[in-house]
Amino acid sequence: MKAVIGHKGKKSVRCHVEGHECHSALNHQGVNAVEIAAEMVTRLRAMQRRIRETGPFDPGYQPPYTTVHTGTMQGGTALNIVPKSCSFEFEIRNLPDHDPEDLMAEVRGWAQDLVPEMLAVSEASGITLDEHNSTPGLRMDEMDAAVRLVCALSGANQTSKVAFTTEAGLFQQAGIPAVVCGPGSIAQAHRPDEFITLEQVAKCEDFLHRLLAHMC
């Protein structure tokens, strides 16, 4: 039950590479979608390495920089067939002050660089980027009235920042002050047998009782 005044934004993107299928013995006649996708993923990994080394940084977060991550990848049908299609999903979890659109512009530039060679073989080939989820980061001032109220009600003397994403960034974007505060820890979330201790539940109940008393 701590007052969280900052969290990273998140952008989830699905990249689809449409190639041209042919027998692998004649691979000069095809467009290998898996290889093109792999080149995109390799560039994403290089982007992450660059950000890790050069920032921007915020020591309030762990890790203290924007992260780029490829989570899934599917493509190809058989070893002796140049794959026609390949898709992968990646995400950007950005510091609130690090605009993810700058990174996405870079990714789109990679696609534009790769497509001409693909089109020279097949006009049906190409690369599409579908941004299917985007949530802004949260950045609240420690002296904001909403932050001070949550600190008082929770009994927490310190505020914190977290690497995961919540709806709070959307509220702040709409002009509504937002503070994240709740029981449990992200360390026990999104895994088998995730849990919240009874002690944390009791603290949350006390917080809600104090909030109701304050509102009345």
Buried (B, 14 or more C-beta within 10 A) or exposed (E): BBBBBBBBBBBBBBBBBBBBBBEEEEEEEBBBBBBBBBBBBEBBBEBBEEBBEEEEBBEEBEEBBBBBEBEEBEBBEEEEBBBBBBBBBBBBBBBBEBBBEEBBEEBEEBBEEBBEEBEEBBEEBBBEBEEEEBBBBBBBEEEBEBBBBBBEBBEBEEBBBBBEBBEBBBBBBEEEBBBBBBBBBEEEEEEEEEEBEEEBEEBBEBBEEBBEEEEE
